[in-house]
């Protein structure tokens, strides 16, 4: 395993933690991507622990460079903080692991061992934060709907046609179409089927039926 981090003390600390386990041996350390790419060519490691913030460099950029160079080893990101877009990019790149630097030594060791066994490890604190952000956005999106648009969304959840919605809400089919278009736009949904599934997932239909 190789450690890529621009802080010598951090590298030594990580090396000490990892060396206490039995799944990985540290065979090299690098302070920047140039050094790390050189080590990859020489050592052919199974895993690289990569600091996300490497001074003027980004750990995700390094991983992309390494992969383009043909290095197919596993990669684990270590970071003190990560943006939502960086986390999404890491997931889309199928990076094997992400662990917070604030993790306890035993948690880092566990993460390394999980990745060494061929599984993925994404720090539960990061994933929980991401899910909370997503839930918050969905609540905000719902709050942007007008009362009538919310009624239309709940009707879509019941599988009603535009004609049935118009009859139930005492509005014209033309008005229903306008409301449906607004609902899809505000919730960033592709069609009325997605809107129906969204309404069901949020329990909006059940809520209406219980009123």
Helices and strands as residue ranges (DSSP letters): E 2-4, H 8-19, E 28-30, H 33-43, E 47-51, E 53-54, E 57-58, H 59-68, E 74-79, H 84-92, E 97-100, H 105-116, E 121-122, H 124-143, H 147-157, H 162-169, H 173-187, H 192-201, H 204-210
